[in-house]
Amino acid sequence: MEVVEDTVVLAAADCTGHGVPGALVSVVCSNALDRAVKEFKLKEPGKILDKVRALVVETFEASENEVKDGMDISLCCISKKDKNVRVEWAGACNPLWYIQEGELKELTPDKQPVGKSDKVKSFTTHTLDLNKGTMIYLITDGYADQFGGPQGKKFKHKNLKEILKTNSTLPVNEQLQKLEIAFESWKGNLEQVDDVSIIGVRV
């Protein structure tokens, strides 16, 4: 999370790759995000991701070894707008969900990573004016991709949405407890397959 003037910048990101290469990608992508916001003073999420991609590709091209990994990310900027809260958002493979008046809605990400891609296009910025009290969720794929249950299958986004929707009126710390209990119950004795990140904010 970063606070820039009157705007809060939030990101849930997941870099591809494993071991040392994966750690390297994470550091490069994190530094590029920091530079895009602080050094280049960008405030629009789509433009932030465009700049991050350019910085990441530039860094990887300077490497002796070819790096094909990149970053999936859900990035939003939250600010006050009259009586409402303005959320500007852009996503690379990861969505944004929000629950307002009991209904869960989704903003669909661009189907391209932050990194090298066969078909490169500018990232799309979506704008929402939300009522105060609305819950927004930024996620990576780790929770939904966890294997478990009676048949050892993936948890899936549909079930995660249902948990979030059912518990969205609870304080966020209680929502976290519900998510942790459901995850551990589903996983059982199986190994955790990926990092898990869910950011929930009541605007």
C-alpha positions in Angstrom: 0.0 0.0 0.0 1.2 3.5 -0.8 -0.4 6.9 0.0 0.1 9.5 -2.7 -1.4 12.9 -1.8 -5.1 12.1 -1.1 -5.0 8.8 -2.9 -4.3 5.3 -1.5 -2.7 2.9 -4.0 -3.2 -0.8 -3.4 -1.9 -3.8 -5.2 -2.2 -7.6 -5.0 0.5 -9.0 -7.2 1.9 -12.5 -8.0 5.1 -13.0 -10.0 5.6 -16.1 -12.0 8.7 -18.2 -11.7 10.2 -20.2 -8.8 13.2 -20.2 -6.6 15.9 -17.6 -7.3 14.5 -16.6 -10.7 11.1 -16.0 -9.1 12.6 -13.9 -6.3 14.5 -11.8 -8.9 11.3 -11.2 -10.9 9.5 -10.1 -7.7 12.3 -7.6 -6.8 12.4 -6.2 -10.3 8.6 -5.8 -10.5 8.3 -4.3 -6.9 11.0 -1.7 -7.7 9.3 -0.8 -11.0 6.0 -0.3 -9.2 7.7 2.0 -6.7 9.4 4.0 -9.4 6.2 4.4 -11.5 4.3 5.9 -8.6 7.0 7.9 -6.8 9.5 8.8 -9.5 7.3 9.2 -12.5 4.3 10.5 -10.4 1.7 8.3 -12.3 -1.7 8.2 -10.8 -3.8 6.3 -13.3 -3.6 2.5 -12.8 -3.5 1.6 -16.5 -0.6 4.0 -17.1 1.1 2.8 -14.0 1.1 -0.8 -15.3 2.2 0.4 -18.8 5.2 2.1 -17.2 5.9 -0.9 -14.9 5.9 -3.2 -17.9 8.3 -0.9 -19.8 10.7 -0.8 -16.9 10.5 -4.5 -16.3 11.1 -5.4 -19.9 14.0 -2.9 -20.1 15.6 -4.5 -17.0 15.2 -8.1 -18.4 16.6 -7.1 -21.8 19.8 -5.9 -20.1 20.2 -9.4 -18.5 22.5 -11.9 -20.0 19.9 -14.7 -19.5 16.5 -14.5 -21.2 13.7 -13.9 -18.7 10.2 -14.8 -19.7 8.5 -14.5 -16.3 6.4 -11.5 -15.3 3.7 -10.3 -12.9 0.0 -10.7 -12.6 -1.5 -7.8 -10.6 -4.7 -6.1 -9.4 -3.9 -2.4 -8.8 -6.3 0.3 -7.6 -6.2 3.9 -6.6 -8.8 5.0 -4.0 -9.7 8.6 -3.4 -12.7 10.6 -2.1 -15.2 12.0 -4.7 -17.9 14.2 -3.3 -20.0 11.9 -1.1 -18.7 8.8 -2.7 -15.4 7.0 -3.0 -13.7 6.9 -6.4 -11.8 3.7 -7.3 -9.7 3.6 -10.4 -8.4 0.1 -11.2 -6.4 -1.9 -13.7 -5.6 -5.5 -13.8 -3.1 -7.9 -15.4 -4.7 -11.3 -15.3 -6.1 -10.7 -11.8 -9.6 -9.2 -11.3 -11.2 -6.8 -8.8 -14.3 -7.8 -7.0 -16.6 -5.5 -5.0 -19.7 -6.0 -3.0 -22.3 -3.3 -2.8 -25.8 -3.7 -1.3 -25.3 -7.4 -1.1 -24.3 -7.9 -4.8 -20.9 -9.1 -5.9 -19.6 -7.5 -9.1 -16.4 -8.1 -11.0 -14.0 -5.9 -13.1 -12.3 -8.1 -15.7 -8.5 -7.7 -16.1 -6.5 -7.5 -19.3 -5.4 -10.9 -20.3 -1.7 -10.1 -20.4 1.0 -10.1 -17.7 3.3 -7.3 -16.7 6.3 -8.4 -18.7 7.1 -9.7 -22.2 4.0 -10.7 -24.1 3.3 -11.8 -27.7 0.5 -9.2 -28.2 1.1 -6.0 -26.2 -1.6 -3.5 -25.6 -2.1 -0.6 -23.1 -3.7 -1.6 -19.8 -7.3 -0.5 -19.3 -8.2 1.8 -16.5 -11.7 1.2 -15.0 -13.4 3.9 -12.8 -16.0 3.2 -10.1 -17.8 5.7 -7.9 -18.8 3.6 -4.9 -21.0 4.1 -1.8 -19.2 4.4 1.5 -19.2 1.0 3.1 -18.7 -1.0 -0.1 -16.2 -3.8 0.2 -13.5 -4.2 -2.5 -11.3 -7.2 -2.9 -8.0 -7.6 -4.7 -6.9 -11.2 -5.2 -4.2 -13.4 -6.6 -5.0 -17.0 -7.8 -3.5 -18.8 -4.9 -6.7 -19.3 -2.8 -8.9 -20.5 -5.6 -6.2 -22.8 -7.0 -5.7 -24.7 -3.8 -6.3 -28.4 -4.0 -8.4 -30.1 -1.3 -11.9 -31.2 -0.3 -13.1 -34.8 -0.5 -11.9 -35.3 -4.1 -8.7 -33.2 -4.0 -9.9 -30.6 -6.5 -9.3 -26.9 -6.8 -11.3 -24.6 -4.5 -12.2 -22.3 -7.5 -13.2 -18.7 -7.7 -16.9 -19.4 -7.5 -16.6 -20.8 -4.0 -14.3 -17.9 -2.9 -16.8 -15.4 -4.2 -19.5 -17.1 -2.1 -17.5 -16.9 1.1 -16.7 -13.2 0.5 -20.3 -12.4 -0.3 -21.7 -14.3 2.7 -19.3 -12.6 5.1 -18.9 -9.1 3.5 -20.9 -7.3 6.2 -18.6 -8.6 9.0 -15.6 -6.5 10.2 -12.6 -7.2 8.0 -10.7 -9.0 10.8 -13.6 -11.5 11.1 -13.8 -11.9 7.3 -10.1 -12.9 7.5 -10.8 -15.5 10.1 -13.6 -17.0 8.0 -11.3 -17.2 5.0 -8.5 -18.8 7.0 -10.8 -21.4 8.5 -12.3 -22.3 5.1 -8.9 -22.5 3.5 -7.4 -24.8 6.1 -10.5 -27.0 6.1 -10.4 -27.3 2.3 -6.6 -27.9 2.2 -6.7 -30.6 4.9 -3.4 -32.6 4.8 -2.5 -31.5 1.3 0.4 -29.1 0.6 -0.3 -25.5 -0.1 0.4 -25.0 -3.8 0.9 -21.3 -4.1 1.2 -18.0 -2.3 -2.2 -16.7 -1.1 -3.1 -13.0 -1.2 -6.5 -11.4 -0.7 -6.8 -7.7 0.2 -10.2 -6.6 1.4 -11.0 -2.9 2.1 -14.2 -1.3 3.2 -14.1 2.1 1.4 
